[in-house]
Amino acid sequence: MDVFVVEDSAVMRQRVVAALEELPGVRVVGWADREGPAIKAVEDLLPDLVVLDLWLAEGNGLAVLEAVKRLTAPPRVAVLTNHPSLPYRRRCAELGAEHFFDKADGLDSLLDVCRSVVAGRATVQS
């Protein structure tokens, strides 16, 4: 499974990428820290999953989510954010995010979803 990471914090991005790369069957194909480059890369790379932060160095994750979900074959999107409030959860679900995790305690759940997808099991909604 090819994964693209959209995260503006270098420390968090390194943590997420390292954790994903340890999973058998998962390959991180790239990352971006800004809205425009994230959208362009997802359009070009067509990953299976986008791990998406909501607050970016330039732009925001909601715009990225909206753009990638308009693709002919949109990837799954898992939001991983420090802003897990209900309004954000609802808006992300409306825009098509399949998963929503709080950065404080959601990385393990994100990894579980990746394992399930790689194993061919139905995705777990969060």
Secondary structure, 3 states (H helix, E strand, C coil): CEEEEECCCHHHHHHHHHHHHCCCCCEEEEEECEHHHHHHHHHHHCCCEEEECCECCECEHHHHHHHHCCCCCCCEEEEEECCCCHHHHHHHHHHCCCEEEECCCCHHHHHHHHHHHHHCCCCCCC
